[in-house]
Amino acid sequence: MTRTVYVNGEYLPETEAKVSIFDRGFLMADAVYEVTSVLDGKLIDFHGHAVRLARSLSELDMQQPCSETELLEVHRELVRLNEIDEGLVYLQVTRGSDGDRDFVFPSEEVKPTLVLFTQNKPGLADNPAARKGARIISIEDVRWGRRDIKTTQLLYPSMGKMMAKAAGCDDAWLVEDGHVTEGTSNNAYFVKGGKIVTRPLSKDILHGITRKAVLRLAQEAQMEVEERLFTVDEAKSADEAFTTSASAFVMPVVEIDGVQLGDGTPGPIARRLREIYLDESRKSAI
């Protein structure tokens, strides 16, 4: 079925959607994005994604294309038009195009480009991968320094996923100055002695919307959380590990660089957090 997508105020068949070849998102990755999950036909943590989008735009001196209320209406309409029960809504804002290529930003009269599309993902919540657990490798983190801004500069994360695939694994954790920053498209955690350890927020990692929710739920469930730098070796010696993201929720990790964690199956804390997160997200979805 041909999807209906949204481009600068219009709902169009995906085959008719177009942006300029001079758009700065295409030429320079001068763009930010968000991905919001859909469960039971409702949006998960939409407000959190809208707030982070506004922050990303502000950090790059990029115009807001529309209000949060208008964005919510577009999200809901795309979910309705494409009959999404479980899936994702992808949003991207670029600085737009003034008709040619130039390193200098265009004038403020040039409006940003706003595009959205959906991805239908039946079984998103009941992902078999979560029951099996992910196997990961560690790789050097050579990305730019402002990873807290959710830009479309995703070449190296994509290369990282391909490195993992070539190694027969599922994903990669990025390492800088001896410490894990995050996964290619997720935040990283390990559990030792019942304590959840994850890197603190800074410009070095993405301020994950799912991360924020999961850490809050963990503390409400009386789980101990410590935010600090940690090494790959620490994670390898952990009882269990997991990642969080908007599209995979809480994903257990069962192997790091060939070292099995625990008994090689998803650990109890990761399983419990996934259960709590999905339950609470469904209750608060809009």
Backbone hydrogen bonds in HBPLUS format (Angstrom, degrees):
<---DONOR---> <-ACCEPTOR-->    atom                        ^
c    i                          cat <-CA-CA->   ^        H-A-AA   ^      H-
h    n   atom  resd res      DA  || num        DHA   H-A  angle D-A-AA Bond
n    s   type  num  typ     dist DA aas  dist angle  dist       angle   num
A0014-GLU N   A0003-ARG O   2.87 MM  11  5.58 147.2  1.98 164.6 162.5     1
A0005-VAL N   A0012-LEU O   2.73 MM   7  5.37 164.1  1.75 164.5 165.3     2
A0012-LEU N   A0005-VAL O   2.83 MM   7  5.37 157.8  1.88 147.0 154.6     3
A0006-TYR N   A0116-LEU O   2.93 MM 110  5.05 168.2  1.95 152.9 152.8     4
A0116-LEU N   A0006-TYR O   2.97 MM 110  5.05 151.0  2.05 138.7 143.4     5
A0007-VAL N   A0010-GLU O   2.88 MM   3  5.30 157.1  1.93 150.0 157.0     6
A0010-GLU N   A0007-VAL O   3.09 MM   3  5.30 157.3  2.15 111.8 119.0     7
A0008-ASN N   A0114-LEU O   2.89 MM 106  5.20 172.2  1.89 161.4 163.8     8
A0016-GLU N   A0013-PRO O   2.85 MM   3  5.47 161.5  1.89 122.1 128.3     9
A0017-ALA N   A0014-GLU O   3.41 MM   3  5.27 161.1  2.45  99.3 104.7    10
A0023-ASP N   A0020-SER O   3.10 MM   3  5.21 163.0  2.13 108.2 110.3    11
A0026-PHE N   A0023-ASP O   3.02 MM   3  5.50 130.0  2.28 109.3 120.7    12
A0027-LEU N   A0023-ASP O   3.05 MM   4  6.37 159.3  2.10 149.5 156.1    13
A0024-ARG N   A0096-GLY O   2.96 MM  72  5.77 169.5  1.97 146.4 146.8    14
A0028-MET N   A0024-ARG O   2.83 MM   4  5.32 158.0  1.88 132.6 139.3    15
A0030-ASP N   A0024-ARG O   3.14 MM   6  5.35 169.2  2.15 127.0 123.6    16
A0029-ALA N   A0025-GLY O   3.24 MM   4  4.41 132.5  2.48 111.3 115.0    17
A0095-ARG N   A0030-ASP O   3.24 MM  65  6.23 148.5  2.34 170.8 168.7    18
A0152-THR N   A0031-ALA O   3.10 MM 121  5.76 141.9  2.25 137.7 136.5    19
A0032-VAL N   A0093-VAL O   2.88 MM  61  5.46 155.2  1.94 157.7 163.5    20
A0093-VAL N   A0032-VAL O   2.90 MM  61  5.46 163.3  1.93 154.5 160.0    21
A0033-TYR N   A0150-LYS O   3.03 MM 117  6.13 152.3  2.10 163.2 167.7    22
A0034-GLU N   A0091-LEU O   3.01 MM  57  5.28 149.5  2.10 140.9 146.2    23
A0091-LEU N   A0034-GLU O   2.92 MM  57  5.28 163.5  1.94 164.8 164.4    24
A0036-THR N   A0089-VAL O   2.97 MM  53  5.22 164.7  2.00 148.6 150.7    25
A0089-VAL N   A0036-THR O   2.84 MM  53  5.22 150.2  1.92 146.8 156.8    26
A0044-ILE N   A0037-SER O   2.91 MM   7  5.42 160.1  1.95 155.7 154.7    27
A0038-VAL N   A0087-GLY O   2.75 MM  49  5.03 148.6  1.84 148.2 142.7    28
A0087-GLY N   A0038-VAL O   3.01 MM  49  5.03 153.5  2.08 133.6 137.6    29
A0039-LEU N   A0042-LYS O   2.94 MM   3  5.39 149.2  2.03 154.8 157.3    30
A0042-LYS N   A0039-LEU O   2.96 MM   3  5.39 161.5  1.99 114.8 120.9    31
A0041-GLY N   A0085-ASP O   2.88 MM  44  4.19 161.5  1.91 129.4 125.1    32
A0286-ILE N   A0043-LEU O   3.05 MM 243  5.23 153.1  2.13 140.2 144.2    33
A0049-HIS N   A0045-ASP O   3.30 MM   4  6.67 157.5  2.35 151.5 157.1    34
A0050-ALA N   A0046-PHE O   2.92 MM   4  6.22 154.1  1.99 154.4 162.7    35
A0051-VAL N   A0047-HIS O   2.90 MM   4  6.14 157.1  1.95 154.9 160.4    36
A0052-ARG N   A0048-GLY O   3.06 MM   4  6.28 161.1  2.10 146.0 151.0    37
A0053-LEU N   A0049-HIS O   2.89 MM   4  6.05 153.8  1.96 144.5 152.2    38
A0054-ALA N   A0050-ALA O   3.03 MM   4  6.26 159.3  2.08 145.2 150.0    39
A0055-ARG N   A0051-VAL O   3.06 MM   4  6.36 150.7  2.15 144.6 152.7    40
A0056-SER N   A0052-ARG O   2.89 MM   4  6.17 162.7  1.92 155.1 159.0    41
A0057-LEU N   A0053-LEU O   2.96 MM   4  6.21 166.0  1.98 156.4 159.8    42
A0058-SER N   A0054-ALA O   2.99 MM   4  6.14 157.8  2.04 143.1 149.4    43
A0059-GLU N   A0055-ARG O   2.90 MM   4  6.13 160.2  1.94 155.6 160.3    44
A0060-LEU N   A0056-SER O   3.25 MM   4  6.46 135.9  2.45 141.1 151.6    45
A0060-LEU N   A0057-LEU O   3.20 MM   3  5.29 134.9  2.41  97.6 109.6    46
A0062-MET N   A0057-LEU O   2.85 MM   5  4.87 177.8  1.85 148.7 148.0    47
A0061-ASP N   A0058-SER O   3.09 MM   3  4.96 165.3  2.12 105.1 108.9    48
A0071-LEU N   A0067-SER O   2.97 MM   4  6.26 156.4  2.02 148.5 155.5    49
A0072-LEU N   A0068-GLU O   2.90 MM   4  6.14 155.7  1.96 149.6 155.8    50
A0073-GLU N   A0069-THR O   3.12 MM   4  6.39 154.3  2.19 143.6 150.0    51
A0074-VAL N   A0070-GLU O   3.06 MM   4  6.38 154.1  2.13 147.9 154.4    52
A0075-HIS N   A0071-LEU O   2.91 MM   4  6.20 164.8  1.93 155.0 159.0    53
A0076-ARG N   A0072-LEU O   2.96 MM   4  6.15 169.9  1.97 154.2 156.7    54
A0077-GLU N   A0073-GLU O   2.94 MM   4  6.07 154.2  2.01 144.0 151.5    55
A0078-LEU N   A0074-VAL O   2.95 MM   4  6.16 159.7  2.00 154.0 158.5    56
A0079-VAL N   A0075-HIS O   2.99 MM   4  6.25 157.9  2.04 151.3 157.7    57
A0080-ARG N   A0076-ARG O   2.95 MM   4  6.17 154.4  2.01 143.9 151.0    58
A0081-LEU N   A0077-GLU O   2.78 MM   4  5.99 172.6  1.79 155.2 157.2    59
A0082-ASN N   A0078-LEU O   2.97 MM   4  5.90 154.6  2.04 143.6 149.8    60
A0084-ILE N   A0079-VAL O   3.02 MM   5  5.09 163.7  2.05 144.9 150.1    61
A0083-GLU N   A0080-ARG O   3.18 MM   3  5.04 158.2  2.23 101.0 107.5    62
A0121-LYS N   A0086-GLU O   2.77 MM  35  5.41 154.3  1.83 136.3 140.1    63
A0088-LEU N   A0119-GLN O   2.88 MM  31  5.07 154.1  1.95 142.7 151.1    64
A0119-GLN N   A0088-LEU O   2.83 MM  31  5.07 147.8  1.93 145.2 147.9    65
A0090-TYR N   A0117-PHE O   2.78 MM  27  5.38 163.8  1.81 171.8 174.0    66
A0117-PHE N   A0090-TYR O   2.98 MM  27  5.38 149.3  2.07 143.7 153.0    67
A0092-GLN N   A0115-VAL O   2.89 MM  23  5.40 155.7  1.94 162.6 165.4    68
A0115-VAL N   A0092-GLN O   3.01 MM  23  5.40 165.3  2.03 156.3 161.1    69
A0094-THR N   A0113-THR O   2.93 MM  19  5.08 155.0  1.99 140.1 148.3    70
A0113-THR N   A0094-THR O   3.11 MM  19  5.08 144.7  2.24 119.9 130.3    71
A0110-VAL N   A0107-SER O   3.03 MM   3  5.79 163.9  2.05 121.3 125.7    72
A0124-LEU N   A0121-LYS O   3.12 MM   3  5.52 129.1  2.39 148.0 142.4    73
A0130-ALA N   A0127-ASN O   2.97 MM   3  5.60 144.9  2.10 117.5 126.2    74
A0131-ARG N   A0128-PRO O   3.04 MM   3  5.29 135.1  2.25 102.4 114.6    75
A0132-LYS N   A0128-PRO O   3.20 MM   4  6.53 138.5  2.38 143.8 155.5    76
A0133-GLY N   A0129-ALA O   2.72 MM   4  5.74 162.2  1.75 151.6 156.9    77
A0134-ALA N   A0252-PRO O   2.81 MM 118  6.15 165.8  1.83 140.1 143.3    78
A0254-VAL N   A0134-ALA O   2.82 MM 120  5.73 158.0  1.86 146.0 152.9    79
A0170-ASP N   A0135-ARG O   2.68 MM  35  5.33 159.9  1.72 151.8 159.0    80
A0171-ASP N   A0135-ARG O   3.39 MM  36  6.72 147.9  2.50 144.0 147.6    81
A0136-ILE N   A0255-GLU O   2.87 MM 119  6.07 174.8  1.88 149.8 150.5    82
A0257-ASP N   A0136-ILE O   2.90 MM 121  6.29 156.6  1.96 145.2 152.8    83
A0137-ILE N   A0171-ASP O   3.03 MM  34  6.58 145.3  2.15 141.3 150.2    84
A0173-TRP N   A0137-ILE O   2.80 MM  36  6.26 155.1  1.86 157.7 166.0    85
A0139-ILE N   A0173-TRP O   2.93 MM  34  6.29 155.7  1.99 162.8 168.7    86
A0175-VAL N   A0139-ILE O   2.81 MM  36  5.98 145.3  1.93 157.3 167.0    87
A0141-ASP N   A0175-VAL O   2.82 MM  34  5.08 152.0  1.90 139.9 133.6    88
A0149-ILE N   A0146-ARG O   3.32 MM   3  5.90 165.7  2.34 110.5 114.7    89
A0147-ARG N   A0203-LYS O   3.03 MM  56  5.81 129.7  2.29 174.3 164.3    90
A0151-THR N   A0149-ILE O   2.87 MM   2  5.74 127.7  2.15 112.0  96.0    91
A0154-LEU N   A0152-THR O   2.82 MM   2  5.42 127.9  2.09 111.0  94.7    92
A0158-SER N   A0154-LEU O   3.00 MM   4  6.08 153.2  2.08 144.1 151.8    93
A0159-MET N   A0155-LEU O   2.87 MM   4  6.21 151.6  1.95 149.0 157.9    94
A0160-GLY N   A0156-TYR O   2.75 MM   4  6.02 151.7  1.83 152.0 160.7    95
A0161-LYS N   A0157-PRO O   3.00 MM   4  6.31 151.2  2.08 145.6 152.0    96
A0162-MET N   A0158-SER O   3.08 MM   4  6.38 149.4  2.18 143.0 151.4    97
A0163-MET N   A0159-MET O   2.83 MM   4  6.16 146.4  1.94 148.0 157.9    98
A0164-ALA N   A0160-GLY O   2.99 MM   4  6.27 156.3  2.05 146.5 152.5    99
A0165-LYS N   A0161-LYS O   2.92 MM   4  6.17 156.2  1.98 142.5 149.4   100
A0166-ALA N   A0162-MET O   2.87 MM   4  6.06 156.2  1.93 145.5 151.7   101
A0167-ALA N   A0163-MET O   3.06 MM   4  6.30 133.9  2.28 137.5 149.6   102
A0167-ALA N   A0164-ALA O   3.03 MM   3  5.05 129.2  2.30  95.2 109.3   103
A0169-CYS N   A0164-ALA O   2.78 MM   5  4.95 163.5  1.81 151.1 145.9   104
A0168-GLY N   A0165-LYS O   2.99 MM   3  5.03 159.6  2.03 106.7 111.2   105
A0184-THR N   A0172-ALA O   3.19 MM  12  6.03 131.8  2.44 166.9 166.5   106
A0174-LEU N   A0182-GLU O   2.83 MM   8  5.64 178.8  1.83 164.0 164.1   107
A0181-THR N   A0174-LEU O   2.81 MM   7  5.66 166.7  1.82 152.1 156.0   108
A0176-GLU N   A0179-HIS O   2.82 MM   3  5.37 161.6  1.85 156.8 153.6   109
A0179-HIS N   A0176-GLU O   2.99 MM   3  5.37 168.4  2.00 117.7 120.6   110
A0180-VAL N   A0230-PHE O   2.92 MM  50  6.11 156.5  1.98 163.6 169.8   111
A0183-GLY N   A0186-ASN O   2.76 MM   3  4.81 145.8  1.87 143.1 149.7   112
A0187-ASN N   A0244-THR O   3.05 MM  57  5.35 159.2  2.10 151.6 153.9   113
A0244-THR N   A0187-ASN O   3.08 MM  57  5.35 144.6  2.21 134.8 143.9   114
A0189-TYR N   A0242-PHE O   2.99 MM  53  5.40 137.5  2.18 171.8 172.1   115
A0242-PHE N   A0189-TYR O   3.14 MM  53  5.40 158.5  2.19 127.6 131.5   116
A0190-PHE N   A0197-VAL O   3.09 MM   7  5.46 153.1  2.17 146.8 155.1   117
A0197-VAL N   A0190-PHE O   2.85 MM   7  5.46 168.6  1.87 169.4 171.7   118
A0191-VAL N   A0240-GLU O   2.76 MM  49  5.21 158.6  1.80 153.3 147.8   119
A0239-ASP N   A0191-VAL O   2.85 MM  48  5.73 145.3  1.97 155.5 166.9   120
A0240-GLU N   A0191-VAL O   3.34 MM  49  5.21 152.4  2.43 138.9 141.4   121
A0192-LYS N   A0195-LYS O   3.01 MM   3  5.32 154.0  2.08 145.8 149.2   122
A0195-LYS N   A0192-LYS O   3.00 MM   3  5.32 165.9  2.02 116.6 118.9   123
A0196-ILE N   A0224-GLU O   2.85 MM  28  6.12 173.8  1.86 159.2 157.3   124
A0226-GLU N   A0196-ILE O   2.77 MM  30  6.13 159.2  1.81 168.2 174.0   125
A0198-THR N   A0226-GLU O   3.07 MM  28  6.56 152.4  2.15 154.5 161.4   126
A0228-ARG N   A0198-THR O   2.86 MM  30  6.08 138.4  2.04 139.0 149.7   127
A0208-GLY N   A0206-LEU O   2.95 MM   2  5.53 121.6  2.30 110.0  93.3   128
A0212-LYS N   A0208-GLY O   3.08 MM   4  6.25 161.5  2.11 141.3 144.4   129
A0213-ALA N   A0209-ILE O   3.23 MM   4  6.50 162.1  2.27 144.9 149.1   130
A0214-VAL N   A0210-THR O   2.84 MM   4  5.98 166.2  1.85 157.8 161.7   131
A0215-LEU N   A0211-ARG O   2.96 MM   4  6.10 166.7  1.97 158.6 161.5   132
A0216-ARG N   A0212-LYS O   3.15 MM   4  6.29 153.8  2.23 141.8 148.9   133
A0217-LEU N   A0213-ALA O   2.96 MM   4  6.19 161.2  1.99 150.2 155.4   134
A0218-ALA N   A0214-VAL O   2.83 MM   4  6.01 149.6  1.93 146.5 155.5   135
A0219-GLN N   A0215-LEU O   3.07 MM   4  6.26 160.0  2.12 144.1 148.4   136
A0220-GLU N   A0216-ARG O   2.97 MM   4  6.21 154.0  2.04 147.1 154.9   137
A0221-ALA N   A0217-LEU O   2.98 MM   4  6.15 134.8  2.19 137.6 149.0   138
A0221-ALA N   A0218-ALA O   3.14 MM   3  5.07 128.2  2.43  91.8 105.5   139
A0223-MET N   A0218-ALA O   2.85 MM   5  5.20 161.4  1.89 155.4 151.6   140
A0222-GLN N   A0219-GLN O   3.01 MM   3  4.99 154.3  2.08 107.5 109.8   141
A0235-ALA N   A0231-THR O   3.22 MM   4  6.56 158.5  2.27 143.5 148.8   142
A0236-LYS N   A0232-VAL O   2.83 MM   4  6.15 150.1  1.92 151.6 161.0   143
A0237-SER N   A0233-ASP O   3.16 MM   4  6.37 138.3  2.34 140.7 150.0   144
A0237-SER N   A0234-GLU O   3.19 MM   3  5.31 132.3  2.43  97.1 109.4   145
A0238-ALA N   A0235-ALA O   3.11 MM   3  5.06 162.2  2.14 106.5 109.9   146
A0253-VAL N   A0241-ALA O   2.78 MM  12  4.99 162.1  1.81 131.7 126.4   147
A0243-THR N   A0251-MET O   2.88 MM   8  5.17 148.9  1.98 137.0 146.9   148
A0251-MET N   A0243-THR O   2.85 MM   8  5.17 164.0  1.87 146.5 152.0   149
A0245-SER N   A0249-PHE O   2.99 MM   4  5.04 145.1  2.11 132.8 143.3   150
A0249-PHE N   A0245-SER O   2.76 MM   4  5.04 128.7  2.02 136.8 143.8   151
A0261-LEU N   A0254-VAL O   2.94 MM   7  5.21 169.2  1.95 136.8 136.0   152
A0256-ILE N   A0259-VAL O   2.99 MM   3  5.20 158.1  2.04 141.9 144.3   153
A0259-VAL N   A0256-ILE O   2.89 MM   3  5.20 165.4  1.91 118.8 122.4   154
A0264-GLY N   A0261-LEU O   2.92 MM   3  5.46 156.9  1.97 140.6 143.4   155
A0271-ARG N   A0267-GLY O   3.05 MM   4  6.23 163.1  2.08 152.9 158.3   156
A0272-ARG N   A0268-PRO O   2.93 MM   4  5.98 157.2  1.98 141.0 147.5   157
A0273-LEU N   A0269-ILE O   2.86 MM   4  6.02 161.6  1.89 152.1 157.1   158
A0274-ARG N   A0270-ALA O   3.00 MM   4  6.14 157.0  2.05 147.7 153.7   159
A0275-GLU N   A0271-ARG O   3.07 MM   4  6.29 159.7  2.12 145.3 150.8   160
A0276-ILE N   A0272-ARG O   2.89 MM   4  6.14 165.7  1.91 154.0 157.6   161
A0277-TYR N   A0273-LEU O   2.82 MM   4  5.85 166.2  1.84 148.9 153.6   162
A0278-LEU N   A0274-ARG O   3.00 MM   4  6.10 171.5  2.00 151.9 154.2   163
A0279-ASP N   A0275-GLU O   3.07 MM   4  6.16 159.4  2.12 145.4 151.6   164
A0280-GLU N   A0276-ILE O   2.88 MM   4  6.04 172.3  1.88 159.5 161.4   165
A0281-SER N   A0277-TYR O   2.81 MM   4  5.85 156.0  1.87 150.2 157.8   166
A0282-ARG N   A0278-LEU O   3.08 MM   4  6.13 157.4  2.13 142.5 147.6   167
A0283-LYS N   A0279-ASP O   3.27 MM   4  6.51 152.1  2.35 141.8 149.1   168
A0284-SER N   A0280-GLU O   3.13 MM   4  6.37 146.4  2.25 145.0 153.1   169
A0285-ALA N   A0281-SER O   2.93 MM   4  5.82 115.0  2.36 143.9 158.2   170
